Amino acid sequence: MVEIGLEKLSAVAIAGALVLALAGCDIATALLGGVGLPCDSDDSCAEGQLCIGRECRQTWACHADSECPGGYYCDSRRWTCKPTSTPPPDAAAADQLAHPDAASDRAVPSDAALDAGADDTCPADTAAASDGTPADSALPDNADPDSAVPDASVPDASVSDASVPDALVPDTACPGVLCDGGCFSTGTCCWNSDCRLPTSECTESHVCLGKVRLQQDVDGETGVRDTHLDKFFPDSNYKTSSMLSVRCVPDIGGCVVDKVALVKFRIPETFGGVSVSVNDARLALYPGSRSGSSWLEVSTYQILRDWDTSAATWDLATSLGHWSVAGCDGIGFDRSEVASDTVLLTATGQWFEWKITDLVQCWMDDPTTNHGVLLKPTAADDIVMYDLCSSDTGTIDHHPVLVIDFVER
């Protein structure tokens, strides 16, 4: 009975081998557990797979040759381990993926082992030239046929965030994203030209950093809105004024404000839906004139409600609604309680900057909160008025500017 059983098993094995031989390479691969879809290039395969011998095969991520098993090198175009000559059987690859720590101690199976039990590999994949060099199909896509030296070219732009090497995944020592030795609190690793915004650049640290400069009538920008409010003319609208006037009268513990300015930039639309983290954002204004030589302290506050540039006055926010407190001064309703920044104006004919990074990040995260910035005097050493150039002033170079430094998320 044992002899009959062995004969039956041998017959089954022989029949199975014939089926695989007749069925073709692709079907044989599928039957024997290969990942096995036909391909023309690595880009034809799913993430984590490479096109080896016109067939998609599972591989593992790497950042250096030392992270690959024996007989493999780290292909920097896709940051995955590629065989220097013959691909290993799928079973061996699966085992190495399941035990990555031991992968580097294993060598590629010999030709004899492949011939003995590796029917899942096409003959064309393992063929070698008569002079002993690997066949062209086993070489890296852009390698010299006369040399099996791995290609060290920069990865192509098709590499996605999902294929970032394991070595760059955040660890306990880096609470954010670990890119090429640098730890970043936000963002994603990039390679070559992966950045989505034309104003971004993939830096040497593999993070997409960018800068945007917004100024009315410059580079097609038309979304800036500004005006000022005057206590002495509470019903007047200054939409078309060339100046944004700010003034206060010194008083005990501060000053009595009678002129404030409002400025709003159309920010989120500039980024086309791409999520970013704002590293720095600065509002720059250019004083064109002043009423005296004294200094004036001016603070920026977040405006908390809608206002209409064409209708805003000292009393009105829109044609149908008043400010909670005249002059956009209702804390928690018209403006924030805490200033985002405070700057001392001391001269004309030069730029002054207010840092409003947190405000811009808030507007990026929720565009409905973007109602602009209130510029309100908070101290002065004498009665003085500064006229800041508006977006309607004749000199375009002096229009209000907002500069945003950011990193793509």
JOZIBEL-V212158 format. One record per pair of residues at least 24 apart in sequence whose ideal C-beta (glycine too) atoms are under 10 Angstrom apart, sorted by the first residue. I is the first residue (numbers start at 1). J is the second residue. D is the distance in Angstrom with one decimal. If there is no record, write none. Layout:
i j d
I J D
I J D
This chain:
i j d
16 119 9.3
17 119 7.2
20 119 5.5
20 120 8.7
21 119 8.1
24 122 9.3
25 53 8.6
25 54 8.4
25 55 7.5
25 119 9.3
25 120 8.6
25 121 8.5
25 122 4.3
25 123 8.4
25 124 8.2
25 125 8.7
26 54 9.0
26 55 7.3
26 122 8.9
28 119 5.9
28 120 6.2
28 121 9.3
28 122 8.5
29 53 9.8
29 55 6.2
29 56 9.7
29 57 9.1
29 90 7.6
29 119 8.8
29 120 4.9
29 121 8.1
29 122 8.1
30 120 8.9
31 119 9.1
31 120 8.2
32 89 8.6
32 90 7.2
32 91 8.4
32 117 9.8
32 118 8.8
32 119 6.4
32 120 4.1
32 121 9.5
33 89 9.1
33 90 5.5
33 91 6.7
33 94 7.7
33 120 7.2
34 58 8.9
34 89 8.6
34 90 4.4
34 91 9.3
34 93 9.2
34 94 9.8
34 120 4.9
34 121 8.6
35 59 9.8
35 90 6.9
35 93 8.9
35 94 9.3
36 90 8.0
36 120 8.0
41 141 6.8
42 75 8.4
42 77 7.8
42 78 5.8
42 80 8.2
42 82 9.0
42 140 9.8
42 141 7.1
42 156 9.4
42 158 9.1
43 78 8.9
43 156 8.4
43 158 5.9
43 159 9.8
45 78 9.7
47 78 9.5
47 80 9.5
47 159 9.7
47 160 7.3
47 162 5.3
47 163 5.4
48 78 9.7
48 80 7.5
48 97 9.1
48 162 8.7
48 163 7.5
49 78 9.8
49 80 8.4
50 75 7.7
50 78 7.0
50 80 5.8
50 81 8.5
50 82 6.2
50 83 9.0
50 87 8.7
50 141 9.8
51 137 9.8
51 141 8.4
52 82 7.7
52 83 6.9
52 86 9.3
52 87 4.5
52 88 9.7
52 93 9.8
52 121 9.2
52 122 9.9
52 125 6.8
52 137 8.3
52 138 7.7
53 83 9.7
53 86 9.1
53 87 6.4
53 121 7.1
53 122 5.5
53 123 9.6
53 124 6.5
53 125 3.1
53 126 8.0
53 127 9.7
53 135 9.1
53 137 5.5
53 138 7.1
54 122 7.6
54 124 7.9
54 125 8.0
54 137 7.2
55 87 8.7
55 90 9.7
55 120 9.2
55 121 8.8
55 122 7.3
55 125 7.6
57 83 9.4
57 87 6.2
57 88 9.0
57 89 9.9
57 90 6.9
57 93 6.6
57 120 9.9
57 121 9.7
57 125 9.8
58 90 7.4
58 93 5.7
58 94 7.0
58 96 9.6
58 97 6.4
59 83 9.0
59 87 9.1
59 88 9.9
59 93 7.0
59 96 9.2
59 97 8.1
60 93 8.4
60 96 7.0
60 97 5.6
60 100 6.3
60 103 7.0
60 165 9.8
60 166 7.9
61 100 9.4
61 163 7.5
61 164 8.0
61 165 4.7
61 166 4.4
61 167 7.6
61 168 9.1
61 169 8.9
62 103 9.9
62 165 6.1
62 166 7.7
62 167 7.4
63 164 9.5
63 165 4.4
63 166 7.7
63 167 3.8
63 168 6.8
63 180 8.9
64 165 9.1
64 167 7.7
65 104 9.8
65 150 7.3
66 104 7.1
67 100 8.7
67 103 8.4
67 104 7.2
67 165 8.4
67 166 8.3
67 167 6.9
68 96 9.6
68 103 7.5
68 104 7.0
68 150 9.8
69 93 9.4
69 96 5.8
69 100 9.3
69 102 8.8
69 103 4.4
69 104 5.4
69 105 7.6
69 106 5.0
69 107 7.5
69 108 7.7
70 103 8.9
70 104 7.1
70 105 7.6
70 106 6.2
70 107 4.1
70 108 6.5
71 106 8.6
71 107 5.8
71 108 3.3
71 109 9.0
72 96 9.4
72 103 8.7
72 104 9.0
72 106 9.7
72 107 9.9
72 108 7.5
72 150 9.3
73 140 8.2
73 148 9.0
73 149 8.6
73 150 3.9
73 151 9.1
73 152 9.6
74 150 7.3
74 152 9.5
74 165 8.5
74 167 9.9
75 140 6.1
75 141 8.7
75 143 9.9
75 150 6.6
75 151 6.9
75 152 9.3
75 153 9.5
75 155 8.8
76 140 10.0
76 150 8.0
76 151 7.3
76 152 5.7
76 153 6.7
76 154 7.2
76 155 6.0
76 165 9.7
76 191 9.2
77 140 8.1
77 141 7.7
77 142 8.0
77 150 9.9
77 151 6.8
77 152 9.2
77 153 6.1
77 154 7.8
77 155 4.9
77 156 5.8
77 158 9.3
77 159 7.8
77 191 9.3
77 192 9.7
78 141 9.8
78 155 6.5
78 156 8.1
78 158 8.8
78 159 6.3
78 163 6.6
78 165 9.6
78 191 9.7
79 155 6.5
79 159 7.3
79 163 6.7
79 164 7.4
79 165 4.3
79 166 9.0
79 167 8.6
79 168 8.7
79 191 8.0
80 163 7.8
80 165 8.3
82 138 9.5
82 139 9.4
82 140 6.2
82 141 9.3
82 143 9.9
82 150 7.3
82 151 9.3
83 108 6.7
83 125 9.6
83 134 8.8
83 138 6.7
83 139 9.6
83 140 9.5
83 148 9.8
84 108 8.1
84 134 7.4
84 138 8.2
84 139 8.6
84 140 8.8
84 143 9.7
84 148 5.4
84 149 8.9
84 150 7.3
85 111 9.9
85 126 8.4
85 128 7.6
85 133 8.8
85 134 4.1
85 135 8.5
85 138 5.3
85 139 8.3
85 148 6.6
86 110 9.4
86 111 7.5
86 114 7.0
86 118 9.5
86 121 7.8
86 125 7.1
86 126 4.8
86 127 9.2
86 128 8.3
86 134 7.3
86 135 9.0
86 138 6.1
87 114 9.6
87 118 9.7
87 121 6.7
87 122 9.9
87 125 6.3
87 126 7.9
87 137 10.0
87 138 7.4
88 113 9.7
88 114 8.7
88 118 8.6
88 121 8.7
89 113 8.4
89 114 7.1
89 117 7.8
89 118 4.6
89 119 9.2
89 120 6.1
89 121 6.5
90 118 8.9
90 120 5.7
90 121 8.6
91 117 9.2
91 118 8.6
91 120 8.3
92 118 9.0
100 166 8.4
153 192 9.9
154 191 7.4
154 192 5.3
154 193 9.6
155 191 4.5
155 192 5.8
155 194 8.8
156 191 8.4
156 192 6.7
156 193 8.9
156 194 9.9
157 190 9.7
157 191 7.7
157 192 5.1
157 193 4.4
157 194 6.2
157 195 9.6
157 202 9.6
158 191 9.6
158 192 9.3
158 193 9.9
158 194 8.9
159 189 9.7
159 190 9.0
159 191 5.1
159 192 7.6
159 194 6.7
160 188 9.8
160 191 9.3
160 194 7.6
161 188 4.8
161 189 6.9
161 190 8.0
161 191 9.4
161 194 7.6
162 188 10.0
163 189 9.9
163 191 8.9
164 188 7.6
164 189 4.7
164 190 8.9
164 191 8.0
164 194 9.8
164 206 8.6
165 189 8.5
165 191 9.7
168 206 7.5
177 206 9.1
177 207 7.6
177 407 9.7
177 409 9.7
178 206 9.7
179 203 8.9
179 204 9.7
179 205 5.4
179 206 4.1
179 207 5.6
180 204 7.3
180 205 5.4
180 206 4.9
180 207 8.8
181 205 7.6
181 206 9.5
182 206 8.0
182 207 7.4
184 209 9.9
184 277 9.1
184 407 7.1
185 277 7.8
185 279 10.0
185 407 9.2
186 275 9.6
186 276 8.8
186 277 3.9
186 278 9.6
186 279 8.9
186 406 9.6
186 407 6.0
186 408 9.1
186 409 6.0
187 276 8.8
187 277 6.5
187 279 9.8
187 406 9.4
187 407 4.4
187 408 6.3
187 409 6.1
188 407 9.0
188 408 7.0
188 409 6.7
190 407 9.9
190 408 7.6
194 408 9.0
195 274 9.3
195 408 6.1
196 271 9.3
196 272 8.4
196 273 9.4
196 274 5.1
196 275 9.6
196 276 9.7
196 408 6.2
197 270 9.2
197 271 6.6
197 272 7.4
197 274 5.5
197 276 7.9
197 406 8.7
197 408 6.5
198 272 9.7
199 270 8.8
199 271 9.0
199 404 9.4
199 406 8.7
200 271 9.9
200 274 8.5
200 276 8.6
200 406 8.1
200 407 8.3
200 408 5.6
202 408 9.4
203 407 9.3
207 407 5.8
207 408 8.0
208 274 9.4
208 276 8.8
208 406 8.9
208 407 6.3
208 408 3.9
208 409 9.0
209 276 10.0
209 279 7.8
209 405 7.4
209 406 7.4
209 407 5.4
209 408 8.1
210 271 9.1
210 274 9.5
210 276 7.5
210 279 9.6
210 404 8.4
210 405 7.5
210 406 5.5
210 407 7.5
210 408 7.0
211 279 9.4
211 280 9.1
211 403 6.8
211 404 6.9
211 405 5.2
211 406 7.5
212 267 8.6
212 270 5.9
212 271 7.7
212 276 9.2
212 281 9.3
212 402 8.2
212 403 7.3
212 404 4.7
212 405 8.4
212 406 7.2
213 284 9.6
213 401 6.5
213 402 7.6
213 403 5.1
213 404 7.9
214 265 5.2
214 266 8.0
214 267 7.3
214 270 6.7
214 283 9.8
214 399 9.8
214 400 8.8
214 401 7.0
214 402 4.5
214 403 7.7
214 404 7.5
215 265 9.2
215 284 9.0
215 391 8.2
215 396 7.7
215 397 8.4
215 398 9.5
215 399 5.2
215 400 7.1
215 401 4.7
215 402 7.7
215 403 9.1
216 265 8.9
216 390 8.8
216 391 3.8
216 392 8.3
216 393 9.5
216 396 7.7
216 399 4.6
216 400 7.1
216 401 9.1
217 391 7.4
217 392 9.7
217 396 5.0
217 397 9.9
217 399 6.5
218 396 6.4
218 397 8.2
218 399 7.2
218 401 8.5
221 265 8.6
221 266 8.2
221 270 8.4
221 391 9.4
221 399 9.0
221 402 9.7
222 266 8.3
222 391 9.5
223 264 8.4
223 265 6.6
223 266 2.8
223 267 8.4
223 269 7.0
223 270 8.2
223 391 9.8
224 263 7.4
224 264 7.2
224 265 5.6
224 266 7.3
224 309 9.8
224 372 9.6
224 390 9.1
224 391 4.6
224 392 9.8
224 399 7.1
224 400 6.3
224 401 9.3
224 402 8.2
225 262 8.0
225 263 7.5
225 264 4.6
225 265 8.1
225 266 8.1
225 307 8.9
225 308 9.1
225 309 4.5
225 310 9.4
225 312 9.6
225 372 7.1
225 390 10.0
225 391 7.6
226 261 6.9
226 262 6.3
226 263 4.4
226 264 7.1
226 265 9.3
226 285 9.5
226 309 7.2
226 372 8.1
226 373 9.5
226 375 9.5
226 388 9.0
226 389 9.8
226 390 5.1
226 391 5.3
226 392 8.0
226 399 9.0
226 400 6.3
227 260 9.9
227 261 7.4
227 262 5.6
227 263 8.5
227 264 9.6
227 307 8.6
227 308 9.4
227 309 5.4
227 310 8.7
227 311 9.6
227 312 5.6
227 313 9.0
227 390 7.6
227 391 9.7
227 392 9.4
228 259 6.1
228 260 6.5
228 261 4.4
228 262 7.0
228 263 9.5
228 312 9.1
228 314 9.5
228 375 8.5
228 387 9.1
228 388 8.5
228 390 7.9
229 257 9.7
229 258 9.2
229 259 7.0
229 260 5.3
229 261 7.8
229 262 7.1
229 307 9.6
229 312 6.6
229 313 6.4
229 314 4.6
229 315 8.7
229 316 9.3
229 317 9.8
229 323 8.6
229 326 8.3
229 327 5.6
229 328 6.5
229 329 9.6
229 374 9.3
229 376 10.0
230 258 7.1
230 259 5.5
230 260 8.8
230 313 8.1
230 314 5.9
230 327 9.1
231 256 9.0
231 257 7.6
231 258 3.9
231 259 6.9
231 260 8.8
231 314 5.3
231 315 9.6
231 326 7.4
231 327 6.3
232 258 6.3
232 259 8.3
232 314 8.4
233 259 9.8
233 313 8.0
233 314 7.2
234 313 6.0
234 314 3.9
234 315 4.8
234 316 8.7
234 326 7.0
234 327 8.8
235 313 5.5
235 314 7.7
235 315 6.8
235 316 8.1
236 313 6.1
236 314 7.8
237 308 9.1
237 309 8.3
237 310 6.7
237 311 6.3
237 312 6.4
237 313 5.5
237 314 9.8
237 316 8.5
237 319 9.8
238 262 9.8
238 309 9.4
238 312 8.5
238 313 8.5
238 390 8.4
238 392 9.4
239 308 9.0
239 309 5.0
239 310 5.4
239 311 8.5
239 312 7.8
239 390 9.2
239 392 7.9
240 309 9.5
240 310 9.4
240 390 8.8
240 392 5.5
241 387 9.2
241 390 6.0
241 392 6.6
241 393 8.9
242 288 7.9
242 387 8.5
242 389 7.1
242 390 5.8
242 391 9.3
242 392 5.4
242 393 4.2
242 394 6.7
242 395 9.2
242 398 9.5
243 287 9.3
243 288 6.4
243 289 7.6
243 385 9.6
243 386 9.1
243 387 3.9
243 388 6.6
243 389 6.7
243 390 5.9
243 392 8.8
243 393 7.1
244 285 7.2
244 287 9.5
244 288 9.6
244 375 7.1
244 386 8.9
244 387 7.2
244 388 4.3
244 389 7.4
244 390 4.9
244 391 9.0
244 392 9.6
244 393 9.2
244 400 7.8
245 289 9.6
245 290 9.9
245 291 9.4
245 385 5.8
245 386 7.4
245 387 5.3
245 388 7.6
245 390 9.5
246 285 9.5
246 287 9.3
246 290 10.0
246 296 6.9
246 298 5.6
246 345 8.1
246 375 5.7
246 376 7.4
246 377 5.2
246 380 10.0
246 384 9.6
246 385 7.0
246 386 5.5
246 387 8.3
246 388 6.8
247 290 9.6
247 291 7.7
247 296 7.6
247 298 10.0
247 377 6.4
247 380 8.3
247 383 7.6
247 384 6.9
247 385 3.8
247 386 7.4
247 387 9.4
248 296 7.2
248 297 8.7
248 298 9.1
248 376 8.4
248 377 3.8
248 378 7.7
248 379 7.7
248 380 5.4
248 383 8.0
248 384 8.4
248 385 8.8
249 377 9.3
249 380 7.6
249 382 9.1
249 383 5.2
249 384 9.4
250 294 9.0
250 379 7.6
250 380 5.2
250 381 6.8
250 382 6.5
250 383 6.9
250 384 9.2
251 379 9.8
251 380 9.5
253 379 9.6
254 297 9.3
254 377 9.1
254 378 6.4
254 379 6.0
254 380 9.1
255 296 8.7
255 297 8.4
255 377 6.1
255 378 7.1
255 379 5.8
255 380 5.1
255 381 9.6
255 382 10.0
255 383 8.9
255 384 9.9
256 377 9.3
256 380 9.9
256 383 9.8
257 327 6.7
257 329 7.7
257 376 6.0
257 377 5.4
257 378 8.2
257 380 9.8
258 314 8.8
258 327 8.1
258 377 8.9
258 383 9.8
258 385 8.9
259 314 9.0
259 327 8.7
259 375 9.8
259 376 9.3
259 377 7.7
259 385 6.5
259 386 9.2
259 387 9.6
260 298 9.2
260 301 9.4
260 314 8.6
260 327 5.7
260 328 6.3
260 329 7.9
260 335 9.5
260 374 6.1
260 375 6.4
260 376 4.9
260 377 7.5
261 285 8.3
261 298 8.6
261 300 9.9
261 328 9.8
261 373 8.7
261 374 7.5
261 375 4.2
261 376 8.2
261 377 9.7
261 386 9.5
261 387 9.7
261 388 6.4
261 390 8.2
261 400 9.4
262 303 6.6
262 307 6.5
262 309 8.0
262 312 6.7
262 317 9.6
262 328 6.6
262 335 9.9
262 371 8.9
262 372 5.8
262 373 7.3
262 374 5.9
262 375 7.5
262 376 9.9
263 300 8.9
263 303 9.2
263 354 10.0
263 372 5.6
263 373 5.2
263 374 8.4
263 375 6.9
263 388 9.0
263 390 8.4
263 391 8.3
263 400 5.6
263 402 8.5
264 303 7.6
264 307 8.3
264 309 8.0
264 363 9.7
264 370 7.1
264 371 6.7
264 372 2.9
264 373 7.3
264 400 9.9
264 402 9.9
265 356 9.9
265 360 8.6
265 363 8.6
265 370 8.0
265 372 7.4
265 373 8.6
265 391 9.8
265 400 8.0
265 401 9.3
265 402 4.8
265 404 9.2
266 363 9.8
266 367 9.4
266 370 8.0
266 372 10.0
267 359 9.6
267 360 6.3
267 363 5.2
267 364 6.7
267 367 7.8
267 370 6.1
267 372 9.8
267 402 7.5
267 404 7.5
268 360 9.7
268 363 6.3
268 364 5.9
268 365 9.1
268 366 8.9
268 367 4.1
268 368 9.6
268 370 6.8
269 367 8.1
269 370 9.9
270 364 9.6
270 402 9.7
270 404 8.2
271 364 7.1
271 404 9.0
271 406 8.1
271 408 9.1
274 364 9.8
274 406 9.4
274 408 6.3
274 409 8.1
275 364 7.8
275 365 8.5
275 406 9.9
275 408 7.5
275 409 4.3
276 360 9.8
276 361 8.8
276 364 6.2
276 365 9.8
276 404 8.3
276 405 9.9
276 406 4.2
276 407 6.6
276 408 5.6
276 409 6.1
277 361 7.2
277 364 8.4
277 365 9.6
277 406 6.3
277 407 5.1
277 408 8.1
277 409 5.8
278 356 9.5
278 357 5.6
278 358 8.2
278 359 9.2
278 360 5.1
278 361 4.3
278 362 9.2
278 363 9.1
278 364 6.3
278 365 9.4
278 404 6.1
278 405 7.4
278 406 5.2
278 407 8.5
279 357 7.5
279 361 9.5
279 404 8.5
279 405 4.5
279 406 6.0
279 407 6.1
280 355 7.3
280 356 9.7
280 357 5.5
280 360 9.1
280 403 7.9
280 404 7.5
280 405 4.3
280 406 8.4
281 340 9.7
281 354 9.5
281 355 7.2
281 356 5.4
281 357 4.6
281 358 8.4
281 359 7.3
281 360 3.8
281 361 7.6
281 363 9.3
281 364 9.4
281 402 6.8
281 403 7.1
281 404 4.7
281 405 7.4
281 406 8.4
282 341 8.8
282 351 9.8
282 353 4.6
282 354 6.7
282 355 5.6
282 356 7.0
282 357 8.0
282 360 9.3
282 401 8.3
282 402 7.3
282 403 5.2
282 404 8.3
282 405 8.7
283 340 9.1
283 341 8.4
283 343 9.5
283 352 9.2
283 353 6.8
283 354 4.7
283 355 8.1
283 356 5.4
283 359 9.0
283 360 9.1
283 373 6.3
283 375 8.6
283 400 7.0
283 401 7.4
283 402 5.5
283 403 8.5
284 351 5.0
284 352 7.0
284 353 4.8
284 354 7.9
284 399 9.9
284 400 7.0
284 401 4.3
284 402 7.5
284 403 7.0
285 343 9.0
285 345 9.0
285 351 7.3
285 352 5.9
285 353 8.1
285 354 7.8
285 375 7.6
285 386 9.2
285 388 4.4
285 389 7.0
285 390 9.1
285 398 9.0
285 399 9.4
285 400 5.5
285 401 7.9
286 348 8.4
286 349 7.9
286 350 7.4
286 351 5.5
286 352 7.8
286 387 10.0
286 388 6.7
286 389 4.6
286 390 9.9
286 393 8.5
286 395 8.6
286 397 8.4
286 398 4.4
286 399 8.2
286 400 7.9
286 401 8.4
287 345 6.1
287 346 9.3
287 347 7.2
287 348 4.5
287 349 7.4
287 350 7.5
287 351 8.8
287 352 7.0
287 386 5.0
287 387 6.6
287 388 5.5
287 389 7.5
287 398 9.5
288 348 6.3
288 349 7.8
288 386 8.9
288 387 5.4
288 388 7.2
288 389 4.9
288 390 9.3
288 393 7.0
288 395 8.4
288 398 6.8
289 348 5.8
289 349 9.2
289 385 8.8
289 386 7.8
289 387 4.7
289 388 9.4
289 389 9.4
290 345 7.7
290 346 9.5
290 347 8.2
290 348 5.5
290 384 6.2
290 385 6.5
290 386 4.8
290 387 6.8
290 388 9.8
291 382 9.6
291 383 7.7
291 384 5.5
291 385 4.3
291 386 8.0
291 387 8.4
292 380 9.6
292 381 9.8
292 382 6.2
292 383 7.3
292 384 4.5
292 385 8.1
292 386 9.7
293 346 9.1
293 347 9.0
293 381 9.9
293 382 8.4
293 384 7.9
294 345 9.5
294 346 9.0
294 380 6.2
294 381 5.0
294 382 3.8
294 383 7.6
294 384 4.1
294 385 9.9
294 386 9.7
295 344 5.5
295 345 6.3
295 346 4.9
295 347 8.9
295 379 8.6
295 380 6.9
295 381 5.9
295 382 8.5
295 384 7.5
295 386 9.4
296 343 9.5
296 344 7.6
296 345 4.7
296 346 8.4
296 377 5.7
296 378 9.0
296 379 7.8
296 380 4.9
296 381 8.4
296 382 9.0
296 383 9.7
296 384 5.3
296 385 7.9
296 386 5.4
297 342 6.2
297 343 7.5
297 344 5.4
297 345 7.5
297 346 10.0
297 376 9.9
297 377 6.6
297 378 5.0
297 379 3.9
297 380 6.7
297 381 9.1
298 339 9.5
298 341 9.5
298 342 7.2
298 343 5.9
298 344 8.0
298 345 5.9
298 352 8.2
298 354 8.0
298 375 5.5
298 376 6.9
298 377 5.4
298 378 6.9
298 379 9.0
298 380 9.5
298 386 7.5
298 388 8.8
299 338 9.4
299 339 3.7
299 340 7.9
299 341 6.9
299 342 4.3
299 343 7.8
299 354 8.1
299 374 8.6
299 375 7.6
299 376 5.8
299 377 7.9
299 378 4.8
299 379 9.1
300 335 9.8
300 336 9.5
300 339 6.1
300 340 4.9
300 341 5.3
300 342 7.8
300 343 8.1
300 354 4.5
300 355 8.5
300 356 5.9
300 359 7.8
300 373 5.0
300 374 7.0
300 375 5.9
300 376 8.0
301 328 8.5
301 329 9.3
301 331 9.0
301 334 9.0
301 335 4.3
301 336 5.0
301 337 8.1
301 338 7.8
301 339 5.6
301 340 6.9
301 341 9.6
301 356 9.8
301 359 9.1
301 373 7.0
301 374 4.5
301 375 8.2
301 376 6.2
301 378 9.9
302 335 6.6
302 336 4.2
302 337 9.7
302 338 8.8
302 339 9.2
302 340 6.6
302 356 8.3
302 358 8.7
302 359 5.3
302 362 7.5
302 363 9.1
302 369 8.1
302 370 9.4
302 371 7.6
302 372 8.3
302 373 6.8
302 374 7.6
303 328 6.6
303 334 7.0
303 335 5.7
303 336 8.2
303 359 9.5
303 369 9.6
303 370 9.0
303 371 4.1
303 372 4.9
303 373 6.5
303 374 5.3
304 328 9.3
304 330 8.5
304 331 9.1
304 332 7.2
304 333 6.4
304 334 6.2
304 335 6.0
304 336 6.5
304 369 8.2
304 371 6.4
304 374 9.4
305 330 8.6
305 333 6.7
305 334 5.9
305 335 8.6
305 371 6.1
306 368 9.9
306 371 6.2
306 372 9.9
307 334 8.7
307 371 6.8
307 372 7.7
307 374 9.7
309 372 9.6
309 391 9.9
317 371 9.6
327 374 9.1
327 376 8.2
328 371 9.9
328 372 9.9
328 374 5.4
328 376 8.1
329 374 8.5
329 376 7.7
334 371 9.5
334 374 7.9
335 371 9.3
335 373 9.3
335 374 5.1
335 376 7.8
336 373 10.0
336 374 8.5
339 374 9.3
339 376 8.1
339 378 7.4
340 373 7.7
340 374 10.0
341 373 9.7
342 376 9.9
342 378 6.5
342 379 8.7
343 375 9.3
344 379 8.6
344 380 10.0
345 377 8.9
345 380 9.4
345 384 8.7
345 386 5.1
345 388 8.5
346 386 9.7
347 386 9.6
348 386 7.7
348 387 8.3
348 388 9.6
348 389 9.9
349 398 9.6
351 398 9.0
351 401 7.8
352 386 9.2
352 388 8.4
353 401 8.8
353 403 8.5
354 402 10.0
356 402 8.1
356 404 9.7
357 404 8.7
357 405 8.8
357 406 10.0
360 402 7.7
360 404 6.0
360 406 8.8
361 404 9.6
361 406 9.1
364 404 8.8
364 406 8.2
364 409 9.9
373 400 9.7
373 402 9.2
375 400 10.0
